[in-house]
Amino acid sequence: METYKNVYSNGDVIVTYEPSRCIHAEACAKGLSSVFKTSVIPWIDLDGASTKKIISQVKKCPSGALACSTVRTKEFVKDFVI
């Protein structure tokens, strides 16, 4: 079975997801369904909204399962996200 890393980037922001912390409130999908798609894998598509909207929605995660950080350099993304 293939596993997916729970790290996503659009070049401006890196979003991480910790499934073990998720309480499945679906706040992410309800708030920004163009990015957080519960019916497909990978379920996070950072091309679906602006970086500002993504960061705002991630901050609303009630369990802390989603987190984000801004990208310092493009080389950082290359090393962090495969």
C-alpha positions as CSV (number, residue, x, y, z in Angstrom):
1,M,0.0,0.0,0.0
2,E,1.3,3.4,-0.9
3,T,1.5,6.0,1.8
4,Y,1.4,9.8,1.3
5,K,3.5,12.3,3.2
6,N,1.4,14.8,5.1
7,V,3.4,17.8,4.0
8,Y,2.2,20.1,1.3
9,S,3.6,23.3,-0.3
10,N,2.6,25.8,-2.9
11,G,6.0,27.5,-2.8
12,D,4.9,30.2,-0.4
13,V,3.5,28.2,2.5
14,I,4.1,24.7,3.9
15,V,1.1,22.9,5.4
16,T,1.5,19.8,7.6
17,Y,-1.2,17.4,8.7
18,E,-1.0,15.1,11.7
19,P,-3.8,12.5,11.3
20,S,-3.4,11.3,14.9
21,R,-4.4,14.7,16.2
22,C,-7.3,15.2,13.9
23,I,-10.8,15.2,15.6
24,H,-12.5,15.2,12.2
25,A,-14.5,18.3,12.8
26,E,-14.2,19.0,9.1
27,A,-13.6,22.7,9.8
28,C,-11.0,22.8,7.2
29,A,-13.2,21.4,4.4
30,K,-16.2,23.4,5.4
31,G,-14.2,26.6,5.5
32,L,-12.1,26.1,2.4
33,S,-13.3,23.2,0.3
34,S,-11.3,24.3,-2.7
35,V,-8.1,23.3,-0.8
36,F,-9.3,20.7,1.7
37,K,-11.1,17.9,-0.2
38,T,-12.1,15.0,1.9
39,S,-13.1,12.8,-1.0
40,V,-9.8,12.6,-2.9
41,I,-6.2,11.7,-2.1
42,P,-4.1,13.7,-1.7
43,W,-6.8,15.6,0.1
44,I,-4.9,18.9,0.4
45,D,-4.5,21.0,-2.8
46,L,-2.8,24.3,-2.0
47,D,-3.4,25.5,-5.5
48,G,-7.1,25.9,-4.7
49,A,-6.8,29.2,-2.9
50,S,-4.5,32.1,-2.1
51,T,-1.8,31.6,0.5
52,K,-3.4,34.2,2.8
53,K,-6.7,32.2,2.8
54,I,-4.9,28.9,3.4
55,I,-3.0,30.3,6.4
56,S,-6.2,31.8,7.8
57,Q,-8.1,28.5,7.5
58,V,-5.3,26.4,8.9
59,K,-5.2,28.6,12.0
60,K,-8.9,27.7,12.6
61,C,-8.1,23.9,12.9
62,P,-9.7,23.0,16.3
63,S,-7.3,20.1,17.1
64,G,-4.1,21.5,15.8
65,A,-3.7,18.7,13.3
66,L,-3.1,21.2,10.6
67,A,-0.2,23.6,10.9
68,C,1.6,25.9,8.5
69,S,4.8,27.9,8.1
70,T,5.8,30.4,5.4
71,V,8.6,29.4,3.1
72,R,11.9,31.2,3.6
73,T,13.6,30.1,0.4
74,K,12.6,27.9,-2.5
75,E,15.5,25.6,-1.7
76,F,13.9,25.0,1.7
77,V,10.8,23.7,0.0
78,K,12.8,21.4,-2.2
79,D,14.5,19.9,0.8
80,F,11.4,19.7,2.9
81,V,8.7,18.6,0.5
82,I,9.3,15.7,-1.9
